[in-house]
Amino acid sequence: MKLATEPIGSIPRTPELIAAITAPANGADLRSLYEKAISETISAFEQTGSPVITDGEQTKSSFATYPLEGLTNLSPEGMTINFEDGHSRQLPLITSGPFRYGNFAVKYLKAAQQQTKLPVKQAVISASALSLIYPQGGIEGYSQAEFMTDLLNECEKDIRQCLEQGAYKVQMDFTEGRLSLKLDPSGGVLKHFIDVNNQVFNRFGAADREKLGVHVCPGGDHDSTHSADVDYADFLPQLFNLNVGSFYLQLASEPDHVKVLKTIKQYLKPNQKAFIGVIDVLNPKVETKEEVRDRVLEAAHYIPVDQLGTTDDCGFSPFCDDVSTTRETAFAKIKARVDGTKLAEAQLIHEQQETA
């Protein structure tokens, strides 16, 4: 028996790198800073003992907007996402067609693979999130249906390139899923999002879908969330209708673990694996490996061990300017996850042997 453990993706950037990104006119050599950041991040990741790593998203503007980098057919007045602490993030709007990605995630994957022999996981943004950049009033000469066709093709390409490059897993970030129930409690928008993303996933064969996963959380930006007040019990039944093999589920920061675990048990399908969040990325306190072990053992009461894995609740810095968590804290928490998962695995094996 082996308990899988994987990170979500992002690691806080160094203050030096953040300064260069946010104030490029100051003349810093951004390319060399990026190369240094990737190298240092991968080295630190390896030292945690993590069997699967990422590049820490060191060169991404954000988990959501990397495909829009370099595009000239955008305007800034798109959907605003409000966080509980009062800050917000805003998406742009597309102003003309056709829609094409300006940047693909395989670029980040290749750069990371060149610096490690460990399996590298790659995160991509969901088609449903990017569907929000089409204006409600429409675009003359470029219908929403035409935009969606282009979007689905580009999202498929983003994923397929990563699989062909040998990504260990390709994880679609779907943070807008839980948020959709806050905006539309009827669940209509959520069902639409599920359908949009399945239109992408269904373009892949069964073997490829085993390498695909979806990450959900209530947002995690500057130690604040946008939809933590949405009940998981209203969200998870629809989530497991996504046609992928792995689900990365924020859980450590949930007030009622058992309620969520019972819901996962009820709706998780036999061919799906639940990676439960055992690290609260919004809490500066570093978990002990024993705390992580106990969270895993709690989950094992509800989820079959062969369908159970561990992860972090969210990325540690989904947007490049997030300084709420230090790099040292992030890597200490990752090491706690890895070590705590091993402790839980050993105990579960012991319990199996005793009952055999």
Protein Blocks (a to p, Z undefined) as FASTA:
>chain_A
ZZddddfkiacddfklmmmmmmmmnopafklmmmmmmmmmmmmmmmnopabdcehlmmbf
bfklmmmgoiabbcfklcddddfkopacdddddfbdcdddfbdfklmmmmmmmmccbdcd
dddddfklmmmmpcfkbpehiafklmmmmmmmmmmmmmmmmmmnopabdcddffkmmmmm
mmmmnommmmmmmmmmmmmmmmpcfklmmmgccdddebjeehiafklmpcfklmmmmmmm
pccfbdcddfklpmblmlmmmmmmmmocfkbccdddfbdfkbmbdcdfklmmmmmmmmmm
mmcfklgccddfbdfblbfklckbcfklmmmmmmmmmmmmmmmmmmmmmmmmmmZZ
